[in-house]
Amino acid sequence: MIYLASRSPQRAMLLARAHVDATVVPSSCREDDIRHAQPQVLALERARAKAAGAQLTPAQLALCPVVIGADTVVALGNLILGTPTDRADAKRILAQLSGTTHAVVTGHACAVFAPDGSVQTQAARLATARVTMRPLTEEEIDAYVNSGESDGRAGAYAIQEHGDRFVTELEGSWDTVVGLNLAIVARLYRECTDHPLPGYTP
């Protein structure tokens, strides 16, 4: 059985669209407590912690479940721009991204649990995309943030929704920006289980 240790509906949507049957479970990971100056290290460490912190029942653990964890970080040069704390913060983040090319780094972790709750096997990998955003007016930023689409989104925008109209160029995988690179998930699953990801359709 596959479990997704993430509160992100976008990650669950991506798995469902790829025909992967996964159940969302909470994680004990306190991601805000994990900090690092390098976005690549930060995304990987948070992804590993989310997977390892999956809160599974004894019945779920008895089946030696596979848990996927992921974390997405937006970085403008050396500046890490996370999830906005409120809408004022979202406007600040979008103003910083306006007219720039920034990196979107998604860390992925796959963990196989033993019935006693310990992690038997774990593998992790990064995916990085570069997003170029056209210059935004203050009115555009205000209208977008006030629509609510920035809420809870790394970098304060959603490329899979109306935020795509701000993007002029994408280098890398679209699903990396959304928050889960499915090809990497499939690779990690095979590394940890020696089996293909069930149901996965590239």
BAFI-3210 file (N, C-alpha, C; in Angstrom, 3 decimals, decimal comma, padded with zeros to 6 digits):
// residues 202
n [1|2|3|4|5|6|7|8|9|10|11|12|13|14|15|16|17|18|19|20|21|22|23|24|25|26|27|28|29|30|31|32|33|34|35|36|37|38|39|40|41|42|43|44|45|46|47|48|49|50|51|52|53|54|55|56|57|58|59|60|61|62|63|64|65|66|67|68|69|70|71|72|73|74|75|76|77|78|79|80|81|82|83|84|85|86|87|88|89|90|91|92|93|94|95|96|97|98|99|100|101|102|103|104|105|106|107|108|109|110|111|112|113|114|115|116|117|118|119|120|121|122|123|124|125|126|127|128|129|130|131|132|133|134|135|136|137|138|139|140|141|142|143|144|145|146|147|148|149|150|151|152|153|154|155|156|157|158|159|160|161|162|163|164|165|166|167|168|169|170|171|172|173|174|175|176|177|178|179|180|181|182|183|184|185|186|187|188|189|190|191|192|193|194|195|196|197|198|199|200|201|202]
n.u [000,846|000,463|001,317|000,827|002,577|001,688|000,124|-000,671|-003,026|-002,450|-000,332|-001,533|-003,415|-001,771|-000,721|-003,100|-003,905|-001,966|-002,756|-002,054|-002,746|-003,016|-003,006|-003,637|-001,826|-001,269|001,733|004,243|006,194|007,697|007,986|008,790|010,688|012,915|015,704|017,815|020,444|020,834|018,719|018,382|019,285|017,544|014,991|015,292|015,835|013,489|011,634|012,501|012,042|009,276|008,360|009,478|008,173|005,568|002,318|001,107|-001,266|-001,338|-002,460|-001,989|000,816|001,375|001,310|003,684|004,099|004,622|005,811|005,476|007,146|007,348|008,729|008,609|010,590|011,061|013,458|015,234|018,023|020,227|018,269|015,739|012,391|009,577|006,453|003,864|003,164|000,924|-001,470|-000,323|002,347|002,429|002,071|004,444|006,310|005,602|006,146|008,907|009,544|008,663|009,387|011,719|013,990|013,583|014,369|012,720|012,641|012,112|012,066|012,121|011,127|011,176|009,964|010,093|008,260|008,666|006,747|007,045|007,178|009,560|011,840|012,593|013,810|015,019|014,957|016,011|015,593|016,260|014,465|014,715|013,467|013,427|011,916|010,700|009,374|007,192|007,308|005,250|002,397|001,499|-001,224|-001,954|-000,699|-002,028|-004,696|-004,406|-003,429|-005,517|-007,468|-007,104|-005,586|-002,894|-002,644|-001,060|000,789|003,944|006,206|004,099|002,399|000,457|001,252|-000,264|-002,738|-004,275|-001,914|-000,214|-000,342|001,464|003,897|006,580|008,518|009,592|011,927|012,540|010,603|007,086|005,513|007,295|007,287|004,656|004,765|005,444|007,421|006,661|008,042|010,363|009,304|008,410|010,887|012,158|010,424|010,858|013,562|013,359|011,685|012,070|010,152|007,877|006,152|002,919|000,252|001,195|001,249|003,168]
n.v [-001,192|002,267|005,343|008,838|011,244|014,055|017,231|018,479|019,104|019,279|017,499|015,044|015,129|015,010|012,387|010,915|011,594|010,291|007,740|006,449|004,856|006,231|006,788|009,498|010,463|011,820|013,544|013,563|015,375|018,491|020,830|023,509|023,625|022,605|023,770|025,299|026,828|026,234|025,662|023,155|021,236|021,798|021,166|018,397|017,376|018,035|016,550|013,931|013,870|014,199|011,827|009,848|010,521|009,711|009,027|006,134|003,491|000,477|-001,566|-000,640|-000,577|-003,279|-004,190|-003,520|-000,786|001,617|004,857|008,108|011,165|014,717|017,943|021,344|024,040|027,435|029,428|032,398|033,169|033,152|033,486|032,102|031,535|030,808|029,312|031,677|033,568|035,061|037,089|039,554|038,896|037,177|038,978|040,395|038,380|037,751|040,211|040,201|038,073|038,944|039,566|038,033|035,164|032,224|029,469|026,366|023,956|020,634|018,254|014,724|011,816|008,356|005,883|002,713|001,006|-001,081|-003,598|-002,924|-000,225|000,977|002,381|000,579|000,823|003,602|006,158|009,042|011,955|014,807|017,260|019,876|022,890|025,726|028,817|031,452|034,573|037,051|040,688|041,964|043,959|046,103|046,074|043,667|041,835|042,340|041,646|038,937|037,772|038,436|036,822|034,442|032,375|032,311|031,413|029,274|028,335|027,472|029,973|031,607|031,325|029,452|027,374|025,525|026,516|029,673|031,050|030,431|032,289|034,242|033,224|033,032|031,341|027,972|025,846|022,587|020,160|020,393|019,230|019,193|021,835|022,057|020,331|017,606|015,396|013,023|011,052|010,811|009,920|007,382|006,223|006,218|004,555|002,115|001,748|001,302|-000,896|-002,737|-003,026|-001,904|001,281|000,925|001,104|003,389|005,634|007,037]
n.w [000,000|-000,745|000,701|001,141|002,680|003,104|003,195|000,972|-001,467|-004,145|-004,644|-004,116|-006,168|-008,443|-008,229|-008,448|-011,043|-012,442|-012,142|-009,808|-006,889|-003,890|-000,379|001,715|004,574|007,865|009,021|011,514|011,240|011,815|009,817|009,758|011,684|010,555|009,072|006,632|004,820|002,158|-000,530|-001,801|000,044|002,145|001,050|000,576|003,174|004,542|003,061|003,590|006,358|006,492|005,266|006,988|009,290|009,041|010,178|010,990|011,331|013,419|011,847|009,268|009,277|009,446|006,888|005,740|004,647|001,967|001,977|000,699|000,754|000,352|-000,447|-001,343|-002,394|-003,094|-004,650|-005,025|-006,386|-003,735|-001,907|-000,046|-000,619|000,947|001,844|001,946|004,906|005,323|003,479|002,960|003,090|000,913|-001,202|-000,965|-001,626|-004,297|-005,487|-005,274|-006,970|-009,397|-012,769|-012,816|-012,973|-011,290|-009,062|-008,591|-006,286|-005,611|-003,150|-002,796|-001,066|-000,314|001,742|003,265|005,586|008,495|010,291|012,995|013,026|012,402|009,952|007,165|004,631|002,777|000,325|-001,475|-003,552|-005,627|-007,588|-009,910|-011,220|-013,419|-013,406|-015,289|-014,746|-015,887|-015,665|-013,099|-012,404|-009,652|-009,286|-010,515|-008,842|-006,403|-007,087|-007,727|-005,340|-003,600|-004,618|-003,394|-004,336|-003,816|-001,264|000,977|-000,893|-002,123|-002,938|-003,480|-005,668|-008,103|-010,557|-011,867|-011,929|-012,139|-011,965|-014,011|-016,020|-015,488|-016,080|-018,296|-019,239|-018,799|-017,522|-017,191|-015,355|-015,332|-013,304|-011,205|-010,360|-009,520|-007,366|-007,114|-008,647|-010,825|-012,278|-010,797|-008,364|-009,185|-009,795|-007,270|-005,868|-007,151|-006,485|-003,761|-003,473|-005,496|-007,424|-010,002|-009,839|-008,757|-011,050|-012,279|-014,933|-017,273]
ca.u [000,000|001,227|000,779|001,413|002,689|001,657|-001,196|-000,877|-003,977|-001,849|000,453|-002,503|-003,999|-000,810|-000,700|-004,368|-003,895|-001,055|-003,379|-001,413|-003,681|-002,283|-003,807|-002,968|-001,721|-000,537|003,116|004,631|007,269|007,501|008,887|009,344|011,841|014,041|016,200|019,128|020,657|020,800|017,369|018,392|019,396|016,318|013,891|015,522|015,695|012,070|010,960|012,845|011,384|007,840|008,142|009,806|007,230|004,197|001,581|000,416|-001,889|-000,743|-002,957|-001,265|002,210|001,465|001,434|004,976|003,700|005,552|005,372|006,109|007,182|007,882|008,729|008,974|011,197|011,314|014,662|015,668|019,427|020,449|017,142|014,689|011,050|008,733|005,009|003,561|002,518|-000,386|-001,580|000,670|003,597|002,305|002,315|005,878|007,016|005,364|006,883|010,306|009,675|008,262|010,430|012,946|014,025|013,846|014,425|011,754|013,322|011,244|012,698|011,259|011,639|010,363|010,340|009,366|008,175|008,504|005,572|007,292|007,195|010,872|012,011|013,480|014,531|014,643|015,710|015,583|016,128|015,803|014,142|014,791|012,989|013,659|010,715|010,846|008,101|007,179|007,061|003,860|002,004|000,987|-002,640|-002,027|-000,335|-003,123|-005,862|-004,105|-003,366|-006,847|-008,297|-006,874|-004,798|-001,550|-002,673|-000,471|001,561|005,353|006,408|002,864|001,636|000,146|001,416|-001,288|-004,008|-004,173|-000,567|000,551|-000,342|002,609|005,116|006,949|009,409|009,787|012,989|012,356|009,313|005,937|005,049|008,231|006,816|003,407|005,153|005,764|007,890|006,170|009,092|011,260|008,575|008,450|012,258|012,411|009,634|011,562|014,783|013,041|010,878|012,396|008,943|007,400|005,113|001,634|-000,705|001,801|001,225|003,919]
ca.v [000,000|003,505|006,449|010,141|012,020|015,446|017,873|019,195|018,474|019,233|016,265|013,956|015,240|014,514|010,920|010,395|011,770|009,282|006,450|005,850|004,837|006,551|007,297|010,591|010,285|012,934|013,312|014,266|016,303|019,928|021,276|024,832|023,452|022,157|024,955|025,204|027,952|025,745|025,157|021,733|020,476|022,032|020,401|016,967|017,039|018,089|015,416|012,734|013,929|013,971|010,396|009,087|010,875|009,298|008,467|004,961|002,620|-000,870|-002,343|-000,177|-000,997|-004,724|-004,458|-002,954|000,229|002,537|006,234|009,149|012,508|015,701|019,329|022,248|025,290|028,402|030,190|033,458|033,225|032,542|033,820|031,092|032,092|029,675|029,514|032,944|033,471|035,697|037,658|040,617|038,217|036,679|040,110|040,674|037,331|037,921|041,400|039,813|037,161|039,655|039,893|037,288|033,714|031,626|028,004|025,622|022,721|019,705|017,065|013,548|010,714|007,144|005,083|001,464|000,781|-002,417|-003,660|-002,307|001,226|001,466|002,517|-000,453|001,326|004,956|006,757|010,423|012,561|016,164|017,735|021,330|023,576|027,171|029,494|032,874|035,256|038,396|041,739|042,061|045,246|046,025|045,717|042,231|041,103|042,493|040,882|037,510|037,368|038,562|035,705|033,306|031,313|032,300|030,847|027,956|027,909|027,848|031,021|032,411|031,199|028,090|027,301|024,642|027,246|030,942|031,579|030,159|033,445|035,080|032,499|033,138|030,235|026,922|024,878|021,499|019,485|021,123|018,658|019,609|023,130|021,795|019,812|016,173|014,896|011,642|010,160|010,571|009,056|006,021|005,733|005,939|003,381|000,927|001,589|000,823|-002,125|-003,574|-003,191|-000,640|001,985|000,373|001,973|004,588|005,807|008,255]
ca.w [000,000|-000,855|001,473|000,859|003,920|002,677|003,267|-000,286|-002,398|-005,474|-004,769|-004,230|-007,499|-009,423|-008,138|-008,971|-012,492|-012,985|-011,839|-008,639|-005,759|-002,661|000,732|002,430|006,020|008,499|009,408|012,740|010,890|012,012|008,753|010,054|012,564|009,732|008,368|006,001|003,910|000,785|-000,813|-002,156|001,293|002,896|000,456|000,797|004,594|004,892|002,430|004,369|007,665|006,297|005,025|008,195|010,356|008,701|011,311|010,462|012,325|013,433|010,705|008,086|009,401|009,257|005,454|005,307|003,679|001,333|002,214|-000,095|001,340|-000,590|-000,007|-002,430|-001,965|-004,159|-004,322|-005,932|-006,023|-002,422|-001,049|-000,021|-000,466|001,277|001,791|002,623|006,211|005,163|002,137|002,821|002,790|-000,457|-002,098|-000,901|-002,356|-005,729|-005,929|-005,418|-008,107|-010,610|-013,726|-012,521|-013,148|-009,980|-009,010|-007,782|-005,908|-004,889|-002,603|-002,744|-000,249|-000,281|002,913|003,493|007,029|009,053|011,174|014,300|012,865|011,974|008,512|006,640|003,459|002,402|-000,769|-001,687|-004,765|-005,920|-008,937|-009,949|-012,415|-013,418|-013,869|-015,586|-014,544|-016,475|-014,670|-012,649|-011,834|-008,284|-009,374|-010,806|-007,623|-005,436|-007,529|-007,646|-003,932|-003,016|-005,094|-002,499|-004,951|-003,224|000,087|001,180|-002,054|-002,144|-003,922|-003,518|-006,909|-008,512|-012,005|-012,413|-011,954|-012,866|-011,884|-015,228|-016,915|-015,154|-016,435|-019,708|-019,623|-017,804|-017,811|-016,247|-015,349|-014,799|-012,035|-010,161|-009,862|-008,797|-006,058|-007,056|-009,931|-010,821|-012,756|-009,663|-007,423|-009,729|-009,653|-005,860|-005,481|-007,644|-005,694|-002,404|-003,459|-006,660|-008,236|-010,582|-009,102|-009,227|-011,720|-012,843|-016,384|-017,570]
c.u [000,886|000,519|001,534|001,392|002,782|000,239|-001,554|-001,883|-003,407|-001,050|-000,476|-003,136|-003,060|-000,729|-001,967|-004,408|-002,979|-001,539|-002,670|-002,370|-002,898|-003,230|-003,012|-002,988|-000,996|000,893|003,410|005,730|006,853|008,459|009,499|010,550|013,094|014,487|017,567|019,243|020,595|019,427|017,331|018,431|018,102|015,172|014,059|015,302|014,227|011,299|011,234|012,099|009,885|007,549|008,374|008,824|005,798|003,531|000,650|-000,150|-001,178|-001,202|-002,250|000,185|002,381|001,682|002,744|004,757|004,858|004,991|006,183|006,027|007,781|007,833|009,248|009,454|011,413|012,496|014,973|017,120|019,648|019,296|016,059|013,352|010,085|007,265|004,668|002,831|001,126|-000,405|-000,647|002,024|003,580|002,574|003,804|006,659|006,834|006,072|008,362|010,526|009,372|009,466|011,738|012,852|014,419|013,843|013,300|012,361|012,346|012,050|011,686|011,917|010,648|010,866|009,456|009,430|008,066|007,284|005,774|007,369|008,536|010,922|013,034|014,399|014,076|015,544|015,156|016,255|015,503|015,367|014,145|014,259|013,313|012,474|011,016|009,468|008,192|006,974|005,567|003,584|001,515|-000,469|-002,811|-001,724|-001,469|-004,313|-005,616|-004,104|-004,746|-007,809|-008,158|-005,972|-003,377|-001,495|-002,062|000,388|003,013|005,574|005,197|002,155|001,444|000,203|000,334|-002,658|-003,784|-002,785|000,251|000,593|000,806|003,929|005,376|007,851|009,553|010,865|012,896|010,935|008,225|005,518|006,024|007,767|005,519|003,703|005,483|006,150|007,605|007,217|010,074|010,585|008,634|009,849|012,571|011,652|010,340|012,840|014,489|012,358|011,259|011,183|008,575|006,310|003,750|000,730|-000,105|001,787|001,954|003,165]
c.v [001,249|004,606|007,725|010,954|013,498|015,973|018,564|018,482|018,395|017,945|015,058|013,948|014,688|012,989|010,317|010,489|010,764|007,867|005,697|005,979|005,050|007,141|008,365|010,309|011,497|012,535|014,120|015,297|017,750|020,630|022,647|024,760|023,007|023,334|024,671|026,331|027,530|025,147|023,674|020,858|020,604|021,178|018,903|016,575|017,067|016,927|014,127|012,712|013,691|012,485|009,587|009,349|010,489|008,610|007,365|004,118|001,264|-001,722|-001,930|-000,641|-002,493|-005,098|-003,931|-001,867|001,043|003,943|007,187|010,466|013,476|017,089|020,201|023,577|026,163|029,262|031,190|033,757|032,484|032,786|032,758|031,770|030,926|029,950|030,798|032,734|034,094|036,368|038,836|040,019|037,668|037,789|040,467|039,662|037,504|039,150|041,076|038,926|037,844|039,994|039,151|035,852|033,111|030,105|027,463|024,245|021,851|018,490|015,947|012,490|009,567|006,300|003,843|001,151|-000,707|-002,422|-003,023|-000,780|001,803|001,556|001,494|000,093|002,744|005,436|008,151|010,995|013,940|016,319|019,256|021,841|025,055|027,843|030,968|033,525|036,664|039,444|041,861|043,459|045,035|045,605|044,226|041,410|041,163|041,613|039,383|037,031|037,417|037,477|034,473|032,233|031,236|031,558|029,447|027,457|028,372|028,855|031,884|032,380|029,725|028,015|026,447|025,305|028,566|031,573|031,343|031,359|034,413|034,488|032,607|032,003|029,257|025,974|023,785|020,984|020,325|020,562|018,904|020,914|022,958|021,171|018,338|015,710|013,401|010,650|009,830|009,693|007,604|005,411|005,368|004,703|002,098|000,681|000,936|-000,542|-003,136|-003,871|-001,855|-000,025|001,534|001,427|003,135|004,570|007,109|009,196]
c.w [000,000|-000,083|001,113|002,145|003,561|002,774|001,958|-001,181|-003,806|-005,671|-004,891|-005,617|-008,555|-009,412|-008,743|-010,497|-013,185|-012,679|-010,721|-007,460|-004,462|-001,632|001,474|003,933|006,605|008,814|010,663|012,480|011,135|011,045|009,034|010,983|011,804|008,874|007,772|004,996|002,440|000,488|-001,144|-000,900|002,091|002,368|000,704|002,249|005,029|004,282|003,203|005,699|007,549|006,104|006,298|009,320|010,076|009,885|010,797|011,594|012,337|012,248|009,420|008,114|009,136|007,793|004,876|004,259|003,127|001,483|001,347|000,663|000,333|000,026|-001,144|-001,871|-003,199|-003,738|-005,428|-005,602|-004,716|-001,453|-001,161|000,268|-000,237|001,042|002,533|003,936|006,200|003,795|001,916|002,468|001,369|-001,465|-002,125|-001,739|-003,863|-006,282|-006,119|-006,649|-009,436|-011,495|-013,539|-013,033|-011,808|-010,081|-008,140|-007,537|-005,123|-004,455|-002,493|-001,879|-000,288|000,879|003,004|004,979|007,362|009,970|012,538|014,221|012,488|010,451|008,037|005,548|003,179|001,270|-001,007|-002,924|-004,964|-007,370|-008,881|-011,278|-012,279|-014,096|-014,101|-015,532|-015,146|-015,373|-014,362|-012,119|-010,407|-008,281|-009,659|-009,562|-006,604|-005,817|-007,379|-006,200|-003,290|-003,503|-004,208|-003,064|-004,402|-001,900|000,118|000,039|-001,936|-003,265|-004,164|-004,866|-007,246|-010,032|-012,647|-012,461|-012,690|-012,817|-013,140|-016,171|-016,620|-015,665|-017,934|-020,167|-018,465|-018,302|-016,751|-016,307|-014,681|-013,444|-010,887|-009,530|-009,069|-007,433|-005,972|-008,455|-009,993|-011,326|-011,637|-008,613|-007,891|-009,570|-008,204|-005,390|-005,933|-006,843|-004,343|-002,391|-004,527|-007,528|-008,875|-009,735|-009,610|-009,858|-012,468|-014,364|-016,711|-018,528]
res [m|i|y|l|a|s|r|s|p|q|r|a|m|l|l|a|r|a|h|v|d|a|t|v|v|p|s|s|c|r|e|d|d|i|r|h|a|q|p|q|v|l|a|l|e|r|a|r|a|k|a|a|g|a|q|l|t|p|a|q|l|a|l|c|p|v|v|i|g|a|d|t|v|v|a|l|g|n|l|i|l|g|t|p|t|d|r|a|d|a|k|r|i|l|a|q|l|s|g|t|t|h|a|v|v|t|g|h|a|c|a|v|f|a|p|d|g|s|v|q|t|q|a|a|r|l|a|t|a|r|v|t|m|r|p|l|t|e|e|e|i|d|a|y|v|n|s|g|e|s|d|g|r|a|g|a|y|a|i|q|e|h|g|d|r|f|v|t|e|l|e|g|s|w|d|t|v|v|g|l|n|l|a|i|v|a|r|l|y|r|e|c|t|d|h|p|l|p|g|y|t|p]
***
